[in-house]
């Protein structure tokens, strides 16, 4: 009798403390309005985040926030996303642990959003590089709806979760595999993005490609770090399109990387091109260091397509999968590493 009473009592409390799907959507729309208002409290929070991480400039925090507003937090897009998965309130909530990266501002927001909308609970381990912005936004959600505290919590270490979503480097992924292998999990490794040029791109298109390369100082997995160009390609217009980011030379962290990578090219007597802010270096490597863009020549563009498709190190292919300028604007259905996070959550 006591056991039955405890189970019944737990079920009653669970119903009391749970939010309906529509309430969760409305709360996210309130978050959108808060971001759009850009009030003093939010501005101070963004300033604190930029002081804690020198790569989080005001420009790039605002870019990340604007992408969230435009791509994730509109009512029509949220409704279409919910309808795509036939989401309802019947889910049995599990606790999902999320290990977030910190390479660009609010990079883990999409994982947070997936778990919250799905109806599962989540415990988040923030990166020390990005431990201000999301925590503040969640605290605002607490203040608007106290029940949110049942759904979202933060912890310095993740233990006892029912499932895990972890994003990090190839090295950290080995640790994630070791610790989380016996649980349902999504574990993400290093990825980068590339671009394929035909050679006849107009200046305005090259400027959009420049955004794909330079946004967030090139630190995101969706940043283009390698381009493929036809033999005989004229690099001058491309280098000119980089000029809008010449102010990077005044950013000490970026400048240190540029000076170091320039020294490497000079010491190794390697050919390079530069506009004094971004280096262009011929290399077969897909990944390039900060301040450097790798390039390779091709004879047949079809050969490039066949080589790149299916490469597990590539997140996006600008010029094939996406037009230039759209790489840094993922939608709700653009899941990292091509793994459907929402579908994963619905199978728990």
Number of C-alpha atoms within 10 A of each C-alpha: 5 7 8 9 10 11 11 12 11 12 12 11 11 13 10 10 15 18 17 14 18 13 13 17 19 12 17 21 18 16 19 20 13 14 18 12 10 13 10 9 10 16 13 12 16 22 17 14 22 21 12 15 17 13 22 24 19 13 10 17 20 16 17 19 18 17 15 21 17 14 15 24 22 15 14 10 16 18 14 12 18 17 11 10 12 8 17 14 13 9 14 9 20 17 19 26 26 26 24 23 20 21 21 22 29 21 18 22 16 20 21 22 15 18 26 19 22 21 25 21 23 25 23 24 19 22 16 13 18 23 18 20 20 18 16 15 16 18 16 16 19 17 12 13 14 13 15 22 15 15 22 22 16 15 13 12 11 15 12 8 17 18 21 25 23 24 23 20 14 14 10 16 17 14 11 21 15 10 11 20 14 10 12 17 22 20 22 18 17 19 22 22 23 27 25 22 19 12 14 10 13 10 13 12 16 21 22 18 26 23 24 27 31 24 20 22 22 23 20 23 24 25 27 32 27 27 22 21 21 16 12 9 14 12 13 11 13 19 20 15 19 22 16 12 16 13 10 19 17 10 13 12 14 17 19 14 15 22 14 13 18 21 12 12 14 12 9 8 9 11 10 14 16 18 16 17 21 25 21 19 19 18 15 13 11 19 21 18 14 21 28 25 25 22 22 17 17 17 10 10 16 9 10 15 13 10 10 15 13 10 10 13 16 20 22 25 23 23 17 14 12 12 14 24 19 16 26 21 18 17 15 18 16 13 15 18 19 11 14 14 20 21 12 15 22 16 8 16
